[in-house]
């Protein structure tokens, strides 16, 4: 038995409380986009935020803030650099 288990494919729920089932990447990404769109429609673009890690490289942190600003349309970006 492996000491860890990794997902090899996306898992989705068909309704709240239902069991997870395997899905294609296209279905999982479509559901993600639909969820992001529903949240921004209901609560505005600032309903999303990104929290980045100080142990990540500068390039990863840059990509995270660029994703938050350009894709999500949010300036809510924070990191644990102060710890």
PyMOL commands that set and color helices and strands:
alter all, ss='L'
color gray80, all
select helices_A, chain A and resi 25-43+45-47+58-71
alter helices_A, ss='H'
color red, helices_A
select strands_A, chain A and resi 11-12+21-22+50-52+77-79
alter strands_A, ss='S'
color yellow, strands_A
deselect
rebuild
show_as cartoon
